[in-house]
Amino acid sequence: MAQAPVDHISLGEVVCSKRLPFFQDRIPDAIGVLQAAGKTVALSSLALVTLKRERKMTAELAEMGVEIEINDLTALAHLPPKAPFSVGPLVNVYNESTLRWLGARGAVRICLPPELPLDSIATLASAARDNGVEVEVWGYGRVPLAISGRCYHARLHARPKDNCQFACEDDPDGLSVLTREGQPFLAMNGVQTLSDSYACMALQVDALAQAGVSSLRLSPQTGDFTKICGSFRDLLDGRLSGPELVNRLHADTDGLRLSDGFVRGARGADWSAAATP
């Protein structure tokens, strides 16, 4: 990712604290590599803090010397007043009052919840501009819909959550959930519920820019994610059209289902007709 044409990278574990021991000791080196490559870096907090050790881990984020991305408002208790931070898409920033409160508390960047329609995005972006806050929207990737205290992966394998044996590691992009009719519906990622389709703003970037959005968030997936980042950079820089980017995404990933319904005020899983390859 140090070589990817992106400006800002959020690192860390958002979904399940049990995953952290696999890579926690590598985070300081990763921060150094990314900053040396000219990226701004934020450390993400958990989206649902429930245990004493998770509270301790959240408090320790503030000691790392980089921007913290808040995904659970309890993390604010560990930040000094007025300390700059960013806000992740799992925090319910649905109105101007919430945005202004977060801005007064020190928020410099807010990634809006991915289910907001364009009109709401424009209203919040206007309030953000007045408060010196950057607005980001979900640009690509399976949409994070919910976090639960229960682990779906552990339950599927008839294991207790405390002894899950990391069942989720076999499904790095999430495990597809089908309806009774066998149609794709959702995806599960441990304690997290995701959309089955990959939200993609390829055909909405002009409208989002006019609404005042300053950046897109791209969520990693298996495969050549750096190439996906490069394709979106080509789109934003005018070297690639929206339909061309869509065709490239479909060519690189078999069976990929895209959606942009939320931002258009439709069903979240809907996809613009013009995007059909």
Solvent accessible surface area in square Angstrom, and as a share of the most:
residue,aa,sasa,rsa
1,M,90,0.40
2,A,19,0.15
3,Q,160,0.71
4,A,1,0.01
5,P,52,0.33
6,V,27,0.15
7,D,99,0.51
8,H,41,0.18
9,I,17,0.09
10,S,40,0.26
11,L,40,0.20
12,G,32,0.31
13,E,19,0.09
14,V,37,0.21
15,V,20,0.12
16,C,25,0.15
17,S,4,0.03
18,K,46,0.19
19,R,44,0.16
20,L,17,0.09
21,P,99,0.63
22,F,121,0.51
23,F,61,0.25
24,Q,79,0.35
25,D,113,0.59
26,R,163,0.60
27,I,20,0.10
28,P,71,0.44
29,D,105,0.54
30,A,35,0.27
31,I,12,0.06
32,G,37,0.36
33,V,88,0.50
34,L,11,0.05
35,Q,89,0.39
36,A,94,0.73
37,A,46,0.36
38,G,62,0.60
39,K,24,0.10
40,T,77,0.45
41,V,8,0.05
42,A,0,0.00
43,L,2,0.01
44,S,7,0.04
45,S,1,0.00
46,L,9,0.05
47,A,14,0.11
48,L,70,0.35
49,V,25,0.15
50,T,76,0.44
51,L,82,0.41
52,K,160,0.68
53,R,105,0.38
54,E,14,0.06
55,R,123,0.45
56,K,130,0.55
57,M,39,0.18
58,T,9,0.05
59,A,31,0.24
60,E,63,0.28
61,L,34,0.17
62,A,38,0.29
63,E,140,0.63
64,M,76,0.34
65,G,74,0.71
66,V,27,0.15
67,E,42,0.19
68,I,9,0.04
69,E,2,0.01
70,I,0,0.00
71,N,5,0.03
72,D,22,0.11
73,L,84,0.42
74,T,81,0.47
75,A,3,0.02
76,L,12,0.06
77,A,89,0.69
78,H,68,0.30
79,L,17,0.08
80,P,81,0.51
81,P,114,0.72
82,K,147,0.62
83,A,22,0.17
84,P,87,0.55
85,F,0,0.00
86,S,1,0.01
87,V,1,0.01
88,G,0,0.00
89,P,10,0.06
90,L,42,0.21
91,V,9,0.05
92,N,97,0.50
93,V,0,0.00
94,Y,102,0.39
95,N,69,0.35
96,E,59,0.27
97,S,72,0.46
98,T,41,0.24
99,L,0,0.00
100,R,114,0.41
101,W,135,0.47
102,L,1,0.01
103,G,18,0.18
104,A,64,0.50
105,R,53,0.19
106,G,11,0.11
107,A,5,0.04
108,V,57,0.33
109,R,32,0.12
110,I,0,0.00
111,C,1,0.00
112,L,1,0.01
113,P,5,0.03
114,P,17,0.11
115,E,66,0.30
116,L,16,0.08
117,P,49,0.31
118,L,54,0.27
119,D,117,0.60
120,S,36,0.23
121,I,7,0.04
122,A,37,0.29
123,T,65,0.38
124,L,3,0.01
125,A,2,0.02
126,S,44,0.29
127,A,9,0.07
128,A,1,0.01
129,R,154,0.56
130,D,117,0.61
131,N,60,0.31
132,G,67,0.64
133,V,10,0.05
134,E,85,0.38
135,V,4,0.02
136,E,9,0.04
137,V,8,0.05
138,W,23,0.08
139,G,0,0.00
140,Y,1,0.00
141,G,1,0.01
142,R,33,0.12
143,V,4,0.03
144,P,11,0.07
145,L,75,0.37
146,A,50,0.39
147,I,41,0.21
148,S,26,0.17
149,G,45,0.44
150,R,164,0.60
151,C,18,0.11
152,Y,71,0.27
153,H,1,0.00
154,A,2,0.01
155,R,171,0.62
156,L,105,0.52
157,H,81,0.36
158,A,97,0.75
159,R,72,0.26
160,P,86,0.54
161,K,84,0.36
162,D,131,0.68
163,N,81,0.42
164,C,11,0.07
165,Q,108,0.48
166,F,63,0.26
167,A,6,0.05
168,C,21,0.12
169,E,119,0.53
170,D,111,0.57
171,D,30,0.16
172,P,100,0.63
173,D,46,0.24
174,G,13,0.13
175,L,52,0.26
176,S,57,0.37
177,V,51,0.29
178,L,105,0.52
179,T,48,0.28
180,R,243,0.89
181,E,136,0.61
182,G,40,0.39
183,Q,106,0.47
184,P,56,0.35
185,F,115,0.48
186,L,41,0.20
187,A,1,0.00
188,M,24,0.11
189,N,26,0.13
190,G,3,0.02
191,V,8,0.04
192,Q,12,0.05
193,T,24,0.14
194,L,20,0.10
195,S,15,0.10
196,D,14,0.07
197,S,3,0.02
198,Y,27,0.10
199,A,8,0.06
200,C,0,0.00
201,M,13,0.06
202,A,1,0.01
203,L,47,0.23
204,Q,23,0.10
205,V,22,0.13
206,D,105,0.54
207,A,33,0.26
208,L,2,0.01
209,A,66,0.51
210,Q,156,0.69
211,A,14,0.11
212,G,29,0.28
213,V,18,0.10
214,S,69,0.44
215,S,40,0.26
216,L,33,0.16
217,R,39,0.14
218,L,33,0.17
219,S,26,0.16
220,P,103,0.65
221,Q,28,0.12
222,T,71,0.41
223,G,72,0.69
224,D,91,0.47
225,F,19,0.08
226,T,55,0.32
227,K,93,0.39
228,I,13,0.07
229,C,3,0.02
230,G,20,0.20
231,S,1,0.01
232,F,4,0.02
233,R,62,0.23
234,D,34,0.17
235,L,16,0.08
236,L,91,0.45
237,D,72,0.37
238,G,64,0.62
239,R,149,0.54
240,L,23,0.11
241,S,50,0.32
242,G,10,0.09
243,P,66,0.41
244,E,91,0.41
245,L,0,0.00
246,V,1,0.00
247,N,73,0.38
248,R,80,0.29
249,L,5,0.03
250,H,45,0.20
251,A,81,0.63
252,D,73,0.38
253,T,40,0.23
254,D,141,0.73
255,G,77,0.74
256,L,13,0.06
257,R,100,0.36
258,L,9,0.04
259,S,3,0.02
260,D,3,0.01
261,G,0,0.00
262,F,59,0.25
263,V,9,0.05
264,R,101,0.37
265,G,57,0.55
266,A,44,0.34
267,R,181,0.66
268,G,17,0.16
269,A,63,0.49
270,D,36,0.18
271,W,54,0.19
272,S,16,0.10
273,A,93,0.72
274,A,83,0.64
275,A,3,0.02
276,T,99,0.57
277,P,102,0.64
